[in-house]
Amino acid sequence: MGTLSCWYTKDPHDALKGVSLEAQTVKDDEDRAAFTELCDDGKLGPGSTRIAAGWVTDRGWSAWIAQHDPTFSEAVLCTHDQFYSVRVTDVPGATADDALTTIMAAVD
């Protein structure tokens, strides 16, 4: 799989504090099977919310967000050919919606 990972932090002394973006190309059915669990409606974890917006569903994509606690949120977008994941850790005021906005900016 082709993978692109980016990490942003304002605190060079704490590498876990910041925003990470991972984008992976789904090359074949084997790759697609590996991501099915992360994108499947039945596999959402506690606190996760499915995105039902037209920009996702009209294309046959799958997306969800999760606010695990005040310091950790994430979002996932699965297209036919790409898998995007963003995790936001210890960024004051950041929400799961911010994680999804980061993915949308990457897709654009």
C-alpha positions in Angstrom: 0.0 0.0 0.0 1.2 3.5 -0.7 1.1 5.5 2.6 1.5 9.2 3.3 1.8 10.3 7.0 2.1 13.8 8.3 2.4 15.0 11.9 2.1 18.5 13.2 2.9 19.6 16.7 3.7 22.9 18.4 5.5 21.2 21.2 8.8 19.6 20.1 9.2 18.2 23.6 6.0 16.1 23.4 5.7 14.2 20.2 2.3 12.8 21.1 0.7 16.3 21.3 -0.6 17.4 17.9 -2.4 16.2 14.7 -1.5 13.2 12.6 -2.8 12.5 9.2 -2.4 9.2 7.4 -3.5 8.6 3.8 -3.2 5.2 2.2 -4.0 4.0 -1.3 -6.1 0.9 -1.5 -4.5 -1.0 -4.4 -6.4 -4.3 -4.5 -9.0 -6.5 -2.9 -6.6 -7.6 -0.2 -5.9 -4.0 0.8 -9.6 -3.3 0.7 -10.4 -6.2 3.0 -7.8 -4.8 5.5 -9.7 -1.5 5.8 -13.3 -3.0 5.7 -13.3 -3.4 9.5 -12.4 0.3 10.0 -15.0 1.5 7.6 -17.9 -0.9 8.2 -21.0 0.4 10.0 -21.0 -2.6 12.3 -17.4 -2.0 13.5 -17.7 1.5 14.9 -16.3 1.8 18.4 -18.0 3.5 21.4 -18.4 7.2 21.0 -18.2 7.0 17.2 -20.6 8.8 15.0 -21.3 7.9 11.3 -21.2 10.8 8.9 -24.3 10.8 6.8 -23.7 13.9 4.8 -24.3 13.9 1.1 -20.7 14.6 0.2 -19.9 11.2 1.7 -23.0 9.0 1.0 -23.6 10.3 -2.6 -20.2 9.0 -3.6 -20.6 5.6 -1.8 -17.9 6.5 0.7 -17.9 5.9 4.5 -16.8 8.2 7.2 -17.0 8.5 11.0 -15.8 10.7 13.8 -15.1 10.0 17.5 -14.5 12.2 20.5 -12.9 9.8 22.9 -12.2 12.3 25.7 -11.5 16.0 25.8 -7.9 15.4 24.7 -8.3 12.8 22.0 -10.4 12.8 18.9 -10.3 11.1 15.5 -11.9 10.9 12.1 -11.8 8.3 9.3 -12.8 8.6 5.6 -12.9 5.6 3.3 -13.3 6.2 -0.4 -13.1 3.5 -3.1 -9.4 4.0 -3.5 -8.2 5.8 -0.4 -8.2 5.5 3.4 -7.7 8.6 5.5 -7.3 8.8 9.2 -6.7 11.8 11.5 -6.0 11.8 15.2 -5.9 14.9 17.3 -4.2 14.6 20.7 -3.8 17.2 23.4 -4.8 20.2 21.2 -6.8 22.6 23.4 -10.3 23.1 22.0 -10.0 20.6 19.2 -12.9 18.4 18.4 -13.7 15.4 16.2 -15.2 17.8 13.7 -11.7 19.4 13.4 -10.3 16.0 12.6 -12.8 15.5 9.8 -12.1 19.0 8.5 -8.4 18.1 8.3 -9.3 15.1 6.2 -11.6 17.2 3.9 -8.7 19.6 3.4 -6.4 16.7 2.4 -9.0 15.3 0.0 -9.4 18.7 -1.7 
